[in-house]
Amino acid sequence: MALTASAPAPSALAAPAPTAATPAPPALASSDLTASAPAPPGPTASAPTTPAPASPTPTASAPAASTPSAPAPAPPTPTPPVPADERLRRWRLVLGGGDADGTGRVLTGADAAVDGALAALYDRHPDDHGHDRTSTGTGRSRTAGLGASVPSVVRWLGDIRAYFPAPVVQVMQRDAIDRLGLATLLLEPEMLAAVEPDVHLVGTLLSLRDAMPETTRETARAVVRKVADDLERRLAARTRATLTGALDRSARTSRPRHRDIDWDRTIRANLKNHLPEHRTVVPERLVGHARAARGVRKEVVLCVDQSGSMAASVVHAAVFAAVLASLRTIATRLVVFDTAVADLTDRLDDPVDVLFGTRLGGGTDIDRALAHCQAGITRPADTVVVLISDLYEGGARDGLTKRVAAMKASGTQVVVLLALSDEGTPAYDRDRAAALAALGVPAFACTPDLFPEIMAAALEKRPLPIPAD
């Protein structure tokens, strides 16, 4: 799987080769590698030209001449065939060296440097003594990896940033932390200054917070600040616009101005006045949107699981909580929990302070956290509680469902997100998710881009736009 993650890299790196600058390296690499699999370059090299015959060019020009007012778009430029030698080069970078190398292609120059950076991370095999070794294909083994020294790691980080695009760099950094045990090296200021900041790196730093020396804290805060600022820049404007509109629409009036009339609700409210002979409905009572109130109208409680598996969700939730807190018509609370509960509402003016107030790892007591949230609800009918958790409960087994049922009975809207991240379907407790669904509270994963729409629907008390599996 690690090789798959890095597959886009070779095509992105081969700047000297014209065919390597494709906009979608993974797709190109896949198709080219497949084309070259049968072997000899002779018959295979012409195969890529078959999907784009020469006939579209004259055919497209005919309609353009007959209908000058609506010219047909120019036909797509056929993709030139990839030379056999270039295909072998890509295969060699994907497969690595040693026993995996069946191409006979020797790498030189920048390609050799790229291969070295990949080998340092992905060509590691433990020997009988537990040491990592890399096979050379000659029956001998050489020690591989980045070594324990910070300068060596920083040099490697600089290399991969030069060779690969930022998304690939972030994947390789995460793999290095997981595979090579580099978490402790993140406590060095030089190391932190060299890494490419992302959500996962922030999660690692937060989990190392207590072990972090004083000399590293400011650098770590700068890394966390950069990620938080980038997320806020990407998500804040859309969140504010979506939720402000939802709050405006959620207030109803029976004397709306003409431009504020909700025609769907007005028709439904006046169906008894339907005149079939005139094929019309007499609007005896108008329903519309009221002007936005100046005071707080809704309360939102974000209840976030801070166990280690929820690191990315904690980062996104902190940023969203800060954005929601900036809306005057929403009273926002942020509660994080493991086996203990921490209320971070007083830190919402700065998401970095929120993140450094969390403690990633530890057990989970969801019922206790929800009890804390429930105790602070003063207007249940105007409150939305968002539980962000994988639902692995370490507390009372049935406490979670009973608590959610009680909150719903009081009029509180409850939303359960299994994750708030871009990671796809998370691992979660399916039995508890099914029990919540039986209460009318579906549990699902949500990407940061979808979160504003989820919150808008909850504030308006309409069905949630649950993403398809």
Secondary structure, DSSP 8 states (H G I E B T S, - for coil): -HHHHHTHHHHHH-TTSGGG--S-HHHHHHHHHHHHTT--HHHHHTGGGTTS-STHHHHHHHHHHH-TTS-------------HHHHHHHHHHHH-SGGG--S-----HHHHHHHHHHHHHH--EE-TTS-EEEE-SSS-EEE-S--S-HHHHHHHHHHHHHHS-HHHHHHHHHHHHHHH--GGGGGSHHHHHHS---HHHHHHHHHTGGG--HHHHHHHHHHHHHHHHHHHHHHHHHHHHHHHHHHHHHSEESS--GGGB-HHHHHHHTGGGEEGGGTEE--SS--EE----SS--EEEEEEEE-SGGGHHHHHHHHHHHHHHHT-TTEEEEEEEESSSEEE-GGGTT-HHHHHHT----S---HHHHHHHHHHT-S-GGGEEEEEES-----S-TTHHHHHHHHHHHTT-EEEEEEEESSS-S----HHHHHHHHHTT--EEEE-TTTHHHHHHHHHHT--------
